[in-house]
Amino acid sequence: MTYGFILTRHVRDKTTNEYWNRCVKCIRTFYPDKKIVVIDDNSNKAYVVPDFEYKNITYIESEYPGAGELLPFYYLLKHAFFPQAVIIHD
C-alpha cells in the first residue's frame, strides 16, 4: 500500500454528519480497497452516525481539538499509516 486517504471531520449536526459519510462513499467508489483514516476533531458524538459499517477505516479521536488543518499531517507523521496520503478536510 503506497498511499491512502486521511479525512478530518467535525460533526456538529445531521448535515455535517452527511458530509463525512458522503466523502467516504465517494472514495470507496473509486478506491474500494484503500485504507482511510478518519480523524475526528471534537465532534458532537450525538450526531456522529456512519451510514453503515465501513471496511478498512481507522478512526482517531484528536488529542488537539480545534487543530483540524494540522491534524492529518501530525497523525500521518506520528503513525506512518502509509508513505503518501491524499488529505481531505471536511
Sequence and secondary structure as in RCSB ss.txt:
>XXXX:A:sequence
MTYGFILTRHVRDKTTNEYWNRCVKCIRTFYPDKKIVVIDDNSNKAYVVPDFEYKNITYIESEYPGAGELLPFYY
LLKHAFFPQAVIIHD
>XXXX:A:secstr
  EEEEEEE   SHHHHHHHHHHHHHHHHH TTS EEEEE S  TTT   SS  SSEEEEE SSTT TTTHHHHH
HHHH   SEEEEEE 
